[in-house]
């Protein structure tokens, strides 16, 4: 999404204002302020429109859509092709702003949401990369449901729309990417499951395929570079192999459409193999709408159509750009380009009105599924939601729980954590993020219900001595280091809250390196040396940081990654530090050493390692090299053992196509999945997870698969995960289903999914198991 430079963030206070919201709500109800919005269309009080067929909610939506489009003039149709769609007064239709954001809470980054009055703020959950670290699918869906409750409440009062261009489901391919914080990490299975569950939470799926709000999975596809070394997203041509596109980059979008049934997909700024994604009919019309059968609309990233003409010079004329994008499958332009140039494209014979009608059918269908043509909002399924349903205690408690589940314990030397309120009565809280507010919510956030900073959170457990140590995360000087060292000498324990913020990693701002900014490392080392008690390093960041020095330093007792933990981040961090919460998060991305980015150009889209040129590869699935911390790493205050109770050892795959030649070459390369019955094969595993420690804990059980040795160049791949709570001294049984087609397959150089024959190795927690996949000689039809 284009960065909204017009959005000026107000000064944030640190005290929750839930009571203020309730008070304002009462005032609004008492004095009739900000009454429920008038209907978007089909007002039953409007005698001119209430009898029109498109206003009859009892008719099938496709009949209503066809009727409405038939009543529109060409000029009216064209003005509906852009995000700030114009009103059609003669048909009782109001103007509509399509662009709203809800990445991890209702946001005012897009122009569709306005805070103020009865809605001074909304619940701000942890940034997505942090929530992903919970590996908890039900949590992701629950967050989506809360966000859409609050979005509907604001819509009902006329301060928000119903179309939210979230989530971001791009793969975190490169650790420097400034927008990696918005994503669920580097693994396509995790990102795909997050996409589906968050979308399901947002959209709600009421009776009759109706929508609570309409979500949008972005940015399709192979988009993960903003501005690096003179290359920006507006000019970047991502050169991607068919193998990587099918095996990684497109996987989350496919899951979002097929499993999440998302109402929209956004195409990206970049080109893929020389073609702008928003003008690529293979990517849009053939894949999203054809193969995946999207039931919804395709929207451009903001000004993408203008970018492909003005910046990329993809077409000779603006009319050709308008025609190419619409014919490729684009339905809505975030920006003015299509409103300006579509008429010219039709006049020059480059486009037909029929093509415009098809685009409008997709957008208006979504609006009708949202109930926007059903008259009075208060009479609709979510019409009861209002100011009292925003920033509720339950919503804020979920934001806190999400932060707790997303925190990852990376080091805990000699069980230094948890701290003790008896032994650690005074805690030095040091660092540029130690009293952070807005840093905790990351980007694409709104105005939170309130904040609890790390300093405030720790202050609920112990007396605090506070020193920032640096003037901001840039930490350009060391003038304040002496005061920080003195604080550490006086305290029973020291907590350093360091890391990054949006001045270091953000949209349009990729990082150059992976080290802590400025003099932060020096501050950490000096304070750790001065501290008389345990020293804990807490890191706030979206992307990984090379903190090898802290990992190796015995004076640094523990390392915690908190990501950007949202409005309640300070409470969650303190709860983990003092053991009220037992950490159970795991890293959703690889933490590379600084040397990695000195070898690898961010523009290289290849995922697989290449020994011939020393290219180390990307992500835990393909990377060949050292790590600071690995994907899936995360400690607990207790210990868990795993036992395989039931695990199949072999499976036979049967050909469903008779004319497939069977020879040693075919078998060594793997059988094409589409030629087998593997879609019907699911292997069931029963695993006992035992908590052998003394503290109750929540465990993220990860299951990986490694294919037989061959040309696949895969280290291992995640095939499933589950979150399980296990009380101390007890065990829980977990069931896993391994789908042969999906989980035991690989993708070849041509983008074709194949089933390798032979032994597939599974890693289930600390257990290893092999499954022999064999080809049956019996044909099936």
N, C-alpha and C positions, 0 to 999 in steps of 0.2 A: 504494500500500500504506500502511496506517496505520502511523504511526511507533511503534516498539516502545520505549516509555519504560522498560521493565524491563531492557533490554539495557545493562549497564554495560560499557563498553569497558575492557579492562585496560591497564596501562602497557606500551607497546611498546618493546622494545629494538631497537637498530640493527644487531645482528650476525646474519647469517643463521644459522638453526639446523637446516639440513638434516641435519648430522651428529647433532644431538640427536634428530631424528626417527628416523633409522636406529637409533641406540642404544636409544631407547625401544622401537622395534619389536622389536629382538632380545630385550630384556628381556621384553616381552609374550609373545613366542613361547616363550621359555625357561620362564617361570613360569606360563603358561596364563592370563595376564591378558587380559580383553576378547576372549575367544575368539569365533569367527564366530557371528553372531547366530542364534538359533533361527528357524525358518521363520515368516513372517508368518501363513501358513495352510497347510493341507493337509500337515501333518507326516507323513511316511511311517511314523513310529513311533507315530502316534496311530491305534489300531485303530478308533475311532469315526468318523473322517472320511476315512480314506484310500481308502475304496471309494465315497464319494459322487461323483455325476457331476460336480459342479463342481470336484472335485479331479483329474479325469482330464485330464491335459495333452494327450492325444492327440485329444480331442474338439474340435470347432470352438468358438471362444471364445463365440460367441453362444448356443450350446447350454448351455455351462457357466454363463454369466451368468443365463440364464433359469431354470436349475435352482436356483441359489443364491437368487435373489430369491423364488422360490416357497417356499423353506424359512424365510424370515424372517417374523417377526410384524410387525405394523404399527409397534409401538413400536421394535422393532429397526431397522426401515427408517428411521424418523424420526431416530434417533440417528446414522445414517450420512450425514445431509444436511449436516453441519457439518464444519469443518476438523479439529477434534479428535474424529474419529469413534470411537465407543465400541466396545469389544470385544464379540464374540458368542461367549462361551466354549463354549456347547453345540455350536457348529459349528467350534470350534478356530481362530477368527479373533481376532487381536489387535487392540487399539486402534491407530489410525493418525493421525499428524499430517500433514495435507496441506500445511501452509504451510512451505515452505523457499524460500530465495532463492539465486540464482546469477547475478547481474547481470554481474559480471566476475570471477568466482571463487566458490567455495563460501562462503556467508555465514552468520553466526549471527544475523542480524537476525530471521529467522523462528524460531519455537520448534522446528522440525523438525531443526535441526542443533545439535550440541553438540561444541565443541572441548575437548580435554583428553586425557590418557592417551596413547595411541598416535598421536593426531592433535592436536598442539598448534597447528597452523595449516594453511593451504592456500595454493596459489599465488594471489597477488592481481595480476590483470592491470590495465592502465590502465583508468580510467573510460571508459565507452562513447563519450562524445563525442570522446575522444582517439583511441581505436582507429578510430573512423569516419573521422578525418582521414587515415588511411592509404589510404583508397579501395582496399582490398585484400580482395576477397571471400574468397580462399583463406585469408588470415590469420584472418578472422572465424570461418570454419568450424573451423580448427585450434584456436583458443582454445576454442570450444564443446566440441570433442572432449576436450581436456585437462580442462576443468572437469567434464565428465561422468565421466571416468575417476576423478577424485578424489572425486566425489560417490558413485559406485558403491562405491569402496573404503571410504568411511565407512559407507555403508549395510550393506555386508557385515559390518562389525564392530559394527553396532547403534548407530551414533552419528549417523545422518542418514536422511532419507527418500529417496524417488525422484521426488517431484513438486516441481518448481522453478518458482516463479512469476516467470519471467524469459523473455525480455527486455522492456524498456519500449520500445515502438515508437510512442509519440506523436510528433507533429511539434513541433519547437521553433519555435513560432509567435511567441512574444514573448521578447525577450532578457532580460527580468527574471525569467523563471520559474525558481524554485529547483531544480526537478528537470530542467531542460534538460540538465544534465550526464549524466543517465542515458540520454539518447536519442542516436541516431545523427545528429541534426541537423535541418535544416529542409527538406530535399528529399525528397519522397515516394518517388522512385525509389531513392535511397540508403538511406533508412530501410527500405523494402520489401526490398531486396536484403540488407541487414544482417539483418533479421528472418529471412528464409528461410535464409541461410547459417549464422547462429549457432544457430538451431533445429535444422538438420540436423546440425550438429556435436554438439549436446547429445544429441539423440535417437538418433542412431546408425543406426537402421533395420536391425536384424538380420533374419535370415530369418523369413518368416511375419508381417511387419508388427509384430514385437516391438520394444520400446523399451528403450534403454539407461537414460535417464531421460525423464520427461515434462516438456516445456517448456510455457510459458504466455505468450502475447502479451498485453500489457496497455498502457494502460487504455482500453478500448473504450467510447466514442469521444469525440473533440473535448475531451479532457481535457488542459489545460495551464495551469491556474491553481490555486494552492494557497491563498495568503492574501495578498491585495493590497488595500490601501486599504479595509479593512473588509469585503471580500467573500472568503468562503472556499469551498473546494471542496465542502463539505457542503451549501451553500445555492445554489451557482451554477447558473443556467440558461443554458447555452451556446446562443445563438441563431445557428444555422448554416444557410446556404442549401443547397439540394440540390446546387448547383454545387460549393461548397467541400467538402461532405461526400464527393461522388463523386470529385472531382478531387484532393483532398489528404488529408483527415482519415482516410478509410477505406482509402486505398490500401495503407499498410503492413500493415494487418490482413488485407486480402484476399491480399496476397502471402504473408503468414505462413501462412495456411490453405492456399492453393492450391499455392504453390511449396515452402513449408517443411513442409507437412503437420503442423502443430503439433498437439499433443494437448490443448490447452486455450486458451481465451480468457477474459480477465477483463473484466467490465464495471465501469464507473467510478462514482465518487460522484455526479458532476454530472448534471444533467438536460440533455437535448438537445431544444430547442424545446418545453419544458414537460413533458417526460416523463423520469423517471429511467431511465437506460440499462438498469439491471438489471430493469426492469419493462416494457420496450419490446419487444413481440413482433415488431415489424417489424425492429428491429435484431438481436435474438437469434435467434428461431425462423425468421423469414423470410430474413434475410440470412446470418448466420453458418452456421446449420445448413441452411438451404434453398438459397439461391443458391450459397454457397461450399462447402457439403457438408462441414462440420467433422466429422471422425471423432475425437471426444473429448468433453470436458465443458466447460461454461461455469460459471465461478466468480465470485462477487461480490468486489469489493474489500472489505477487512475492515470489517465492520459496515455495509456499504452498505444492506443490507435494513433494518436498524434505522434508519439515517439517513433513508431515504426516508419512513419512518413518523414518527419522532421529530422530525427536523429540518425535513424538507420538507413534512410533513403531507399526503403524497400520497394516503393512504387514511384512512378514518374509523377503522378498527380494525386491530389488529396481525394478526388472522386474514386480513383482506383483503390486507394487504401480503404475507403468506406465500403466499396463493393466487395473487395477481397475478404475483409473480416466478417461481414455479414454472411456471405456465401460460405465461408469456412465454418460457420456455426456460432458466431458471436451474437448474443441476443441483446446485450446492454453495454453501453459505453460509460465507464466512469470518467466523465470529462465531456466537453462540448463538441468533440469532433464530428460525431455522427449527426448531431442536430444541425450542424453547419453544412456538411458535404453530402448527405444522403440524397437530397433532392437532385443535386447535380449528377450524382451517379446514375439515378434513374433517368434523368433527361438525356444523358449520353448513351443510354442503352447498356450500361455496365451492370445494372441491377434491375430487378423487377419488383413491383409493389408486392407481389406474391412472397418474395423473400423477406420483406419487412413484416408482412402479416405473420409469417412463421416465427420470426423473432418475438413479436408481440404476443403471440399465442403462448409462448413459454413463460414470459414474465407475468402476464395477466393471470395465467393459470395459478402461479404461485400466490399472487395477491388474493385470488379467490379462495385458495386453500387456507389462507390466513384469515378469511372472513372479512376482508376489506370491502367486499361488495354485498355484505349482508346487513347493512344498516347499523342501527345503534349498537356500539361495542358492548355496552353494559348487559345486553341481552344474550351475549355470546358465551361460549364455554369458559373463557378466562376473564369475563367482564367484571367479576367481583374483585379482582386484584386492584390495589390502590396504594397510597402512601404508607399505610400500616404494614404492607407486605415487603417493604424495602428496609434493609439494615435491621432485620429482626434479630433477636437474641439467637435464634436457631441458625440463621444464616451466618452470623458472625462466629458462632461456635464451630460451624463447618469450615470456615476460613482458617480458624486456629488449628483444627484437626488436620486440615490439608497441609498446613505448614509443618506441623509435628511429623507427619508421615513422610514429608519430602526431605527432611534433614538427613544428611549422610555423615556417619562417623567414619573417618578415614584412618585415624591413628589413635591408639589409646594405650600408651606405654605404661606398663606395670599397673594397668587398671586405674589410671589417675582419675578418670571420670567414672561415675558421677561425683561431683563435688558434694561435700557434706555441710549442711547448715550448722552443724556443731563445731566442725574443725575449721571451716572456711567462713568465718563470720564477717570478714572484711575482704572485698574483692576489688582489685583495680580493674577498671573497664577502660580500655585504651584503644585508640585507632580512629581513622577518619569515618568509619561506618558504625562507630560505637553508639552514636545517638541518632542514627539515620531514620528518616521518615520516608520521603518520596523515593529514595533509593530502593527501599524494600519492595516497591510495587512494580519496578521495571518499566518497560514501555507498553504502549497501547493500554494504558490504565485510565480509569476515571478518577473521580474524587471519592476517596474511601469514607467509610462510616467514621473512622478515627484511626489513630495509630497507637501502638505500643512499641517503643524503641527497645533495642537490646539493653540499653542502660536502665530503662524503666523496668523491663522484665527481670533483670538480675537484681534490681533494687527491691523486688518483692521477696527475695530469698536472703539477702545479705546487705550489710552496709557497703556502699560503693564509694570508690575514689575515682573520679573521672578525669581523664586527660585525652584530648583528641590526638596528640602526638604529631599530627600533620594537618595542614589547612587544606582539606579536601583529598580525594583519592590520588590526585596527581602527585602529591607529596614532594613538592619541588625543593624543599629545604629541610634541614634537621635541627632548626632552632628550638623546637619544642621537645626534642628527644630527652633532654635532661630532666624535665618535669615528669615525663612519662616513666623514666627509669626510677625516679624518686618515689613515684606512686607504687611501682611494683615492689620496691624494697619495703614499703610500709604494709603491704597487704598480705593476707593469708593465701591468696590465689590471684592469678592475673589472667584476664580474658582479653585478647587482642582481636578486635573486629575490623578486619582489613578487606581488601578486594577491589572491586571495580564499581562503576556506575555508568549512567548513560553518556557521560562525557568521554568514556573510554570505549564502550561497545554500544552500538545503537544502529537504528536504520540509517543508511547512508554513511555509516562509519564502521568499517572493519578494522580489526586490530593489526598492528604490524608484528608484534611478538606476543609471547605467552607469559612473560615474567610479570611480577607485581609492578605496578607503575612507580616511577620516581624512586624515592628513598624508602619505600615501604619495607623492603627486605631488610635494610639496615635497622629500621625501627624495631622490627620483630626480633632480630638477633640481639640487639642491645637490651631490649626489655627482658627477653628470656634470660639473658646472662645476669641481669640485676635482680630478677624476681626471687623472693625467698621461698615461695610456694610453687605449686604446679602452674605451668603456663599453657594456656589453651589458645590455639589459633582458630578463629572462626572466619570463614571466607564467604563474602557475598559476591556473587558473579553469575552471569549466564553461561559464559563459555569457560572452558578449563583453564587453569593457571598452573604454570610450572613452579611448584613449591618444593622442589627436590631438597633444597637446603633445610626446610622445616621437617621434612620427612626423615632426614638423616640426623638432625640435631637432637641429641638426647635431652637437652634442656627444654625442648618443646614437647610437653607431655602428650598433647592430643591435638588433632586437627579435625575440624567440622566444616563441612560445606553446607551452607544454608541456602544457596541459590539467591533468588530474590523472593523472600518468604511471605510477601503480602502484608496487609494491614496489621495482622497479629504476629508478625515475625519475631518481635522482641520477646513476647511471652513464650512462643514455641522454642526459641533458642535457649531461654533460661530454663524451661521445663526439661529440656534434654541435658543441659549442663548439670542440673541438680538431681536428675534421675526420676523426676515425676513422670517423664516420658522416656521409655526405652527406645532408642533410635532403631528404625528398621528400614530406612531408605537405602537405595543402591544407585550408583552412578548410571545415568542413561547415556553416557558418552565416555569416550576414551580421553584420558588426560595425557597429552604428549609432552615430551621434553622440548625445551626451546630450540634445540637443534633441528627438530622436525621442520619447523617453518622456515628455517634457513636453507633447507634442501628442496622444499616442495612449493611450487608456484600455486597460488590460489586458483589460477585459471585452469589448471589441469583437472579435468573432470573424471579422469580414470579412477576407479576404485581399487582395482586389483594391482598387486605388486608386480613389478617387472624387473627381474634380476639382470636382464641384459643392459639396462641403463641405470641401475641402482635406485629405481623408483620404489619407495617403501610401501606404497598402497595407503588406503584410507579405511578408517573404522576398524573395530575389533575383528570384523569378518575377514578382512584382507590384509591388514597392516602387518608388516614384518619388521619389528623393531622394538626398542625399549619403551616402556611407559612409566609415567609418574604414578598414576593410578589407572586401573583397568576398568573397562565397561563391566557393570554388574558388581563392582566392589562396594562393600559397606559392612561395617561392624555393628555389633550389638553388645549390650551389657550382660547378655546371657549367651548360652551356646546351644546350637541345634545339631542334632544328628538325623540322618535320613536312612530309611530302610525300604528297599523295594519288596513289597508284599506280593504283587502280581505284575509280571512283565513278560510279554510275549517275546520269543527269541527269533521267530522267523515269520515271514509273510510272503505269499505267492501273488504275483501280479499277472493277470490274464490279459492277453491281447484281445481287443474287440474289433480289430481290423484284420481281415484275412490275408491281404496281399502284402503284408510287411515282411521283408526278407529277414531271416534270423541267421546271423553269422557272428563270428568273433568280434568283428569291427563294430557292428551294431550294438552288441552286448557291452563292449568296453566303453562305448560312447554314451550308453544309456538309451532306454526306450522312450520315445516321445510319450509324454503323459497323456496326450489326447488320444493315443492309440491303445490305451489300456482301460481297465476298470478301476483305476486307483481312486477315482472320486468317491467310490462307494466303500473304500477301505479306511477304517479308523481303528487304531490300536489302542486299547485301554490299559492304563498303568495305574496301579494303586501304590501310593507311597505313604509311609508313616513318618511324620515329622515330630521329633521328640525334643522338648525343651529340657536339657540336662543341667541347666543352671538354676539359680535361686531367684531370678526375677522374671515376672511375666513378660512375654515378648511377642511382637508381631514380626513374622518372617516372610520375606519375599523369596519364594522358591522359583528358581530359574531352571529351565530345561533347554539344553543345547544339543544340536546334532552335528556330527561331522561325517561327510560322505566318504565312500571308499576313495582311496588315492586315485588320482586321475588328473585331468586337465582343468579341474573346476576352480583351482586357486582359492579355495575357501578354507579359512582356519576352522571356523565353526559358525553355526548360525543358531540364534535363539528360535525355538519352535513353540515355546509356551512359558507362561508364568502364572503364579497364583499367590495371593496374599493370604496368609493364614495366621490367626492369633492362637498362641499356645501358652497356657498357664505354666508356671514353673513346675517341673517334675511330672508333667503330663505329655500326652502326644495326641496329634490329630491326624486323621487319614485324609489324604488328598487324592483325587482322581484326575488324571490327565488323559486327554484324547489326542493321539498323534495321527494326523491325517496324512496318509501316504503321499497323495498327490501334492499336497501343499508343503509338508514338512520334511519329506525325505527326497525331495526333488532338487535339481539344480537347473540353472539356465545356461544354455550354450552360447556360443559367440553370435549366433543369429537371433537370439532372443527367444528361443524355443525351450520350453520346460521339458526336462527329461528325468527319468527315474534311473539312477545308476544301480546296476546289479552288484550284489556283494554285501559286505558287512558295513552297516552304518553304526557309528559309535554315538551313544547318548551319554550326556553328562547331566545327572539329575541331582542337584546340590553337590554333595561330596561322593555320590555314587556313580559308577560307570556301568554301562550295559551295552551290549551289542545286539543288533537286529540284522538278520540275514534276509535280504530281499532277493527273491528268485523269480524267474520267469516261468510261468506255467505253460505247458505245451498244449493245453486245452483252450480252444477258441470259444469266445462267447459273442453273441450278437445282441 
